[in-house]
Amino acid sequence: MSASSRVENPVSAGGVVYQRKSGRLETVLCGRSQPVRWCLAKGTPDAGETLEETALREVREETGLEVKLDGSLGSIDYWFADRDKDVRYHKTVHFYLMVPVGGATDQHDPEFDVVEWFDAEEALETLAFANEVKVLKRALDMIAEREGAGPKEDLT
């Protein structure tokens, strides 16, 4: 990459979907390739979409779940490059807390090989990207505060 590389600033939106099942807190992760690299559902806005609309659509497409928004989790940003095009990208991803209201994980689109529910603590150890672990921790703290348990202790 050269000092004169073009910089682009793409934006995406996605979510942390959670549910309580038999008293356990679970979240859904999406995986692709072998070995599977697990991540949160997210994607790029279509023309005219709000970030919230993008997050709802992308989570529906990538997980197979119909979801509703349950709060904002803020955003993360990171850099990556395309050396062939001599472009550096500074990407921002906005995340939302979500609850399922229908659908099923076996109805996900082909972008991911597998979509599964994980115990929330296991999901923290399973996610492939540290910045998404931080988003999930933020989500778990928000859920704990709502349920009267206070924030979780930092596991890092």
Backbone bond lengths (Angstrom), bond angles and torsions (degrees), N, CA, C in turn:
res aa  C-N    CA-C-N  psi(-1)  N-CA   C-N-CA  omega(-1)  CA-C   N-CA-C  phi
1 M - - - 1.447 - - 1.532 107.86 -
2 S 1.287 114.97 142.66 1.462 119.05 179.64 1.522 110.22 -103.98
3 A 1.323 114.70 164.05 1.465 119.58 179.04 1.523 110.59 -63.82
4 S 1.341 116.85 -21.60 1.461 120.26 -179.70 1.530 112.75 -95.59
5 S 1.319 116.88 12.50 1.458 119.70 178.56 1.522 110.63 -55.82
6 R 1.317 114.91 140.57 1.463 119.96 175.31 1.524 108.65 -68.90
7 V 1.339 117.17 142.59 1.458 122.31 177.27 1.523 108.31 -113.54
8 E 1.319 116.05 128.79 1.461 121.25 174.75 1.520 108.43 -116.57
9 N 1.330 115.80 153.94 1.459 122.18 -174.41 1.531 111.34 -124.58
10 P 1.330 118.09 71.69 1.466 119.53 -179.37 1.533 111.49 -70.31
11 V 1.321 115.17 155.33 1.460 123.06 179.95 1.523 108.41 -127.83
12 S 1.332 116.36 140.78 1.463 122.61 174.96 1.520 108.86 -135.00
13 A 1.330 115.07 169.40 1.459 120.26 175.87 1.520 108.83 -145.65
14 G 1.339 115.16 148.21 1.459 120.01 -179.37 1.508 110.43 -162.72
15 G 1.333 115.36 -162.79 1.449 116.60 -175.44 1.506 115.99 -156.66
16 V 1.327 112.97 163.65 1.456 123.71 171.05 1.527 105.33 -106.01
17 V 1.327 116.21 111.17 1.465 121.46 178.97 1.523 107.64 -94.75
18 Y 1.348 116.22 131.28 1.463 118.69 -178.78 1.526 110.41 -134.95
19 Q 1.326 113.85 158.16 1.467 121.48 173.93 1.520 108.69 -153.18
20 R 1.306 115.98 158.54 1.466 122.35 170.15 1.521 106.25 -101.55
21 K 1.322 116.26 127.93 1.461 121.23 178.80 1.522 107.22 -134.57
22 S 1.320 116.18 119.81 1.467 121.97 -177.20 1.532 110.88 52.08
23 G 1.335 116.32 39.79 1.457 121.28 178.69 1.519 115.10 81.70
24 R 1.328 117.35 -9.30 1.476 121.19 -179.26 1.519 110.80 -94.04
25 L 1.312 116.57 140.86 1.449 121.83 174.95 1.524 108.43 -86.26
26 E 1.335 116.21 125.01 1.470 121.51 -178.95 1.524 109.91 -123.92
27 T 1.328 114.87 153.90 1.453 121.73 173.96 1.519 108.92 -137.05
28 V 1.314 116.17 155.64 1.463 120.23 -176.42 1.533 109.62 -101.19
29 L 1.346 116.11 136.55 1.462 122.32 176.97 1.521 109.21 -123.62
30 C 1.329 115.22 153.50 1.463 122.51 178.87 1.530 108.56 -112.36
31 G 1.341 116.69 139.51 1.457 120.20 -178.31 1.515 112.67 -131.52
32 R 1.333 114.29 148.98 1.466 119.23 175.74 1.519 109.96 -142.38
33 S 1.313 114.36 153.15 1.472 124.58 175.13 1.522 113.25 70.86
34 Q 1.314 114.34 170.03 1.468 121.81 176.04 1.518 107.33 -117.87
35 P 1.318 122.15 125.23 1.462 123.38 -4.78 1.519 109.83 -68.67
36 V 1.317 116.26 154.36 1.462 121.27 -176.19 1.522 110.46 -67.06
37 R 1.326 115.44 131.18 1.471 122.69 172.69 1.526 106.31 -107.70
38 W 1.315 115.92 116.10 1.458 121.94 -174.71 1.522 111.13 -90.56
39 C 1.344 115.79 140.25 1.462 120.62 179.74 1.528 110.23 -149.35
40 L 1.318 115.05 174.98 1.455 122.03 174.72 1.525 109.39 -88.10
41 A 1.322 116.04 150.21 1.471 120.90 178.12 1.527 109.46 -70.87
42 K 1.336 115.52 134.90 1.465 121.35 179.23 1.519 108.63 -166.24
43 G 1.327 116.43 162.20 1.452 119.69 177.73 1.513 112.48 -173.49
44 T 1.314 114.64 -177.40 1.455 124.24 -172.55 1.528 111.85 -89.96
45 P 1.328 116.59 140.15 1.465 119.42 178.54 1.528 112.38 -64.48
46 D 1.328 115.16 143.53 1.462 121.33 167.74 1.524 107.09 -81.93
47 A 1.325 116.92 161.40 1.464 121.06 -179.72 1.525 110.47 -54.09
48 G 1.327 115.56 129.33 1.455 121.19 176.07 1.515 115.98 83.05
49 E 1.330 118.42 -3.14 1.467 121.41 179.91 1.517 111.20 -81.21
50 T 1.328 115.95 144.05 1.459 120.71 169.02 1.525 107.86 -78.91
51 L 1.319 116.60 166.90 1.463 119.91 176.66 1.529 110.62 -62.27
52 E 1.333 117.18 -38.83 1.463 120.66 179.14 1.528 110.85 -63.74
53 E 1.344 117.10 -43.62 1.472 121.19 178.31 1.525 110.70 -62.86
54 T 1.336 115.83 -41.16 1.466 120.24 177.99 1.521 110.49 -61.15
55 A 1.325 116.76 -47.65 1.464 121.06 -178.63 1.527 110.56 -59.29
56 L 1.331 117.27 -46.10 1.468 120.79 179.71 1.530 111.39 -61.60
57 R 1.339 116.54 -45.61 1.471 120.54 -178.91 1.523 111.31 -65.87
58 E 1.324 116.96 -48.33 1.465 120.09 -177.45 1.526 111.38 -62.70
59 V 1.325 117.43 -42.43 1.468 120.00 179.02 1.530 109.77 -64.84
60 R 1.329 117.24 -41.26 1.472 120.20 177.47 1.535 110.82 -60.53
61 E 1.336 116.19 -48.03 1.464 119.86 -178.42 1.525 111.84 -65.09
62 E 1.326 116.86 -46.94 1.464 120.88 -171.40 1.522 114.06 -80.71
63 T 1.343 117.96 -23.90 1.470 119.86 -179.47 1.521 113.44 -108.20
64 G 1.336 117.76 -20.53 1.462 121.29 -174.13 1.518 112.71 83.29
65 L 1.329 117.69 0.40 1.460 122.23 -177.01 1.526 111.39 -98.94
66 E 1.316 115.80 136.94 1.461 121.13 167.99 1.520 105.06 -82.10
67 V 1.331 117.22 130.22 1.460 120.87 -175.08 1.521 111.00 -133.38
68 K 1.337 115.23 162.05 1.462 120.51 170.60 1.521 107.96 -127.25
69 L 1.334 115.21 152.79 1.459 121.23 -179.08 1.520 110.24 -71.01
70 D 1.348 115.29 143.83 1.458 121.66 179.89 1.532 110.57 -134.62
71 G 1.343 116.41 20.59 1.459 120.45 177.93 1.514 112.05 133.24
72 S 1.338 115.30 162.00 1.464 121.44 178.14 1.524 110.14 -94.74
73 L 1.331 115.89 141.26 1.462 121.72 176.50 1.530 111.46 -109.13
74 G 1.329 116.76 9.29 1.456 119.74 -179.42 1.519 111.50 78.75
75 S 1.321 115.88 -156.27 1.461 119.69 -175.30 1.524 111.24 -138.00
76 I 1.319 113.92 163.74 1.458 122.71 171.56 1.518 106.99 -124.56
77 D 1.315 116.86 159.88 1.462 119.30 173.62 1.519 108.96 -142.49
78 Y 1.322 114.83 153.07 1.455 120.85 179.88 1.520 109.55 -157.93
79 W 1.330 114.52 164.52 1.464 122.49 -178.99 1.530 109.97 -110.23
80 F 1.319 115.63 145.29 1.459 121.65 168.54 1.519 107.64 -152.69
81 A 1.330 117.15 168.15 1.465 120.19 -173.66 1.519 111.46 -135.70
82 D 1.328 114.34 153.94 1.463 123.15 169.87 1.525 105.42 -117.54
83 R 1.328 115.43 98.60 1.467 120.30 -175.17 1.524 111.95 -64.54
84 D 1.325 117.59 -34.96 1.468 120.43 -179.56 1.529 111.82 -63.42
85 K 1.316 116.55 -35.17 1.472 121.10 -179.39 1.519 112.31 -96.63
86 D 1.347 116.82 -3.17 1.452 123.18 -177.80 1.531 110.93 54.53
87 V 1.351 114.47 48.15 1.465 121.05 -179.77 1.525 109.22 -124.87
88 R 1.339 115.40 134.83 1.460 121.16 170.88 1.523 107.02 -106.89
89 Y 1.325 114.91 139.72 1.468 121.05 -178.59 1.518 109.70 -115.62
90 H 1.326 115.52 132.47 1.463 121.90 172.08 1.526 105.71 -112.86
91 K 1.328 115.30 96.76 1.465 121.21 -171.99 1.517 111.24 -94.82
92 T 1.341 115.49 139.46 1.460 122.99 173.87 1.519 107.94 -117.73
93 V 1.338 116.00 131.02 1.467 121.33 178.15 1.529 107.80 -121.28
94 H 1.331 115.68 123.22 1.460 122.69 178.35 1.526 108.18 -95.61
95 F 1.347 116.23 130.81 1.465 120.65 -177.86 1.521 111.12 -117.64
96 Y 1.331 114.28 149.07 1.457 122.34 179.39 1.519 109.25 -130.10
97 L 1.326 115.73 146.74 1.448 122.06 171.73 1.528 106.69 -79.30
98 M 1.342 116.85 136.68 1.465 121.08 -174.78 1.521 110.92 -139.61
99 V 1.328 115.05 152.34 1.460 121.29 174.12 1.521 108.64 -122.56
100 P 1.334 116.93 142.54 1.472 119.76 179.85 1.523 110.66 -75.37
101 V 1.331 115.96 142.24 1.466 121.78 176.05 1.531 111.39 -126.81
102 G 1.347 116.67 4.24 1.463 121.20 179.41 1.513 110.29 169.17
103 G 1.326 115.26 -174.63 1.456 120.73 179.60 1.517 111.75 78.23
104 A 1.330 115.28 -174.44 1.463 122.08 -179.52 1.525 108.73 -155.90
105 T 1.336 116.25 147.75 1.464 120.08 -176.44 1.524 112.85 -63.88
106 D 1.335 118.36 -22.29 1.473 118.48 178.09 1.530 111.95 -76.93
107 Q 1.327 117.55 1.98 1.465 122.04 177.86 1.525 112.23 -102.47
108 H 1.344 117.15 14.45 1.464 120.36 -178.43 1.520 111.05 -69.83
109 D 1.337 115.85 157.55 1.466 120.79 179.43 1.530 110.43 -75.32
110 P 1.338 117.63 170.80 1.474 120.37 -175.33 1.531 115.14 -74.85
111 E 1.324 118.54 0.58 1.465 119.57 179.34 1.520 111.42 -60.87
112 F 1.343 116.15 -31.72 1.463 120.55 178.16 1.518 110.18 -115.51
113 D 1.327 115.04 148.51 1.460 120.88 178.77 1.520 111.40 -77.85
114 V 1.330 116.36 -33.24 1.464 120.73 -175.29 1.531 109.27 -150.00
115 V 1.332 115.28 143.46 1.464 122.68 175.24 1.518 105.94 -133.16
116 E 1.354 116.25 125.86 1.471 120.10 -174.59 1.517 111.36 -141.69
117 W 1.339 114.25 153.50 1.459 121.34 169.92 1.522 108.80 -82.96
118 F 1.330 116.09 137.87 1.462 123.36 177.97 1.515 109.06 -125.89
119 D 1.333 116.61 146.98 1.451 120.76 165.53 1.530 106.04 -56.19
120 A 1.332 117.40 137.41 1.466 121.04 -173.95 1.525 112.75 -55.59
121 E 1.328 117.58 -42.67 1.472 120.10 -179.73 1.530 111.01 -66.48
122 E 1.326 117.08 -38.37 1.466 120.82 177.31 1.527 110.57 -66.15
123 A 1.327 116.90 -36.74 1.467 120.90 179.50 1.522 110.90 -62.07
124 L 1.335 117.39 -37.28 1.463 120.31 177.84 1.527 111.16 -59.09
125 E 1.320 117.19 -36.96 1.468 121.95 -178.78 1.525 112.38 -83.75
126 T 1.342 116.61 -14.71 1.463 121.61 -172.89 1.521 113.31 -96.71
127 L 1.329 117.15 -29.92 1.465 120.32 -178.31 1.526 111.00 -56.93
128 A 1.329 116.38 140.50 1.462 121.85 -175.64 1.531 113.39 -81.14
129 F 1.327 117.89 -22.68 1.459 120.23 -172.51 1.526 111.05 -118.50
130 A 1.338 116.20 128.56 1.466 121.96 -176.82 1.522 112.45 -58.76
131 N 1.341 117.86 -36.32 1.458 119.06 -178.90 1.532 111.36 -68.06
132 E 1.339 117.77 -29.43 1.457 120.48 175.98 1.529 111.14 -76.22
133 V 1.331 117.25 -29.35 1.468 120.53 173.61 1.530 108.51 -61.30
134 K 1.339 117.02 -42.66 1.462 120.82 178.73 1.523 110.93 -61.48
135 V 1.327 117.43 -39.93 1.470 121.35 178.13 1.528 109.68 -63.69
136 L 1.329 116.85 -44.82 1.463 119.98 179.81 1.527 110.77 -64.18
137 K 1.337 117.83 -40.11 1.473 120.31 176.40 1.523 110.43 -60.25
138 R 1.338 116.44 -42.07 1.466 121.38 177.52 1.535 109.86 -58.78
139 A 1.341 115.35 -43.95 1.465 120.55 179.62 1.528 111.01 -63.17
140 L 1.322 117.17 -44.74 1.465 120.72 -179.09 1.529 111.06 -65.33
141 D 1.331 117.01 -36.69 1.464 120.56 175.53 1.528 110.63 -62.96
142 M 1.336 116.65 -44.25 1.457 120.94 179.90 1.532 110.76 -61.96
143 I 1.314 116.45 -43.82 1.470 120.91 179.19 1.525 110.04 -63.61
144 A 1.336 117.19 -44.90 1.471 121.25 -179.79 1.526 110.98 -61.17
145 E 1.330 116.75 -42.29 1.464 120.06 179.40 1.523 110.58 -63.51
146 R 1.324 117.25 -41.00 1.463 121.15 179.22 1.521 111.52 -65.30
147 E 1.324 115.61 -33.34 1.461 120.07 -178.26 1.521 111.91 -89.06
148 G 1.341 116.95 4.93 1.450 121.21 175.37 1.521 115.06 82.18
149 A 1.331 117.11 12.44 1.468 119.86 -178.36 1.521 112.29 -94.71
150 G 1.336 117.79 -7.52 1.459 119.79 -176.78 1.515 110.91 75.31
151 P 1.332 118.02 170.80 1.467 120.44 -178.78 1.531 111.53 -64.37
152 K 1.336 114.75 149.42 1.457 120.67 175.64 1.513 108.85 -72.82
153 E 1.319 117.79 151.98 1.461 120.59 175.07 1.513 108.55 -69.61
154 D 1.307 116.56 148.98 1.456 121.42 -179.61 1.531 109.65 -69.06
155 L 1.331 115.74 128.77 1.459 120.43 -176.63 1.519 112.84 -96.29
156 T 1.337 116.86 2.89 1.465 118.41 -178.75 1.494 111.71 -90.81
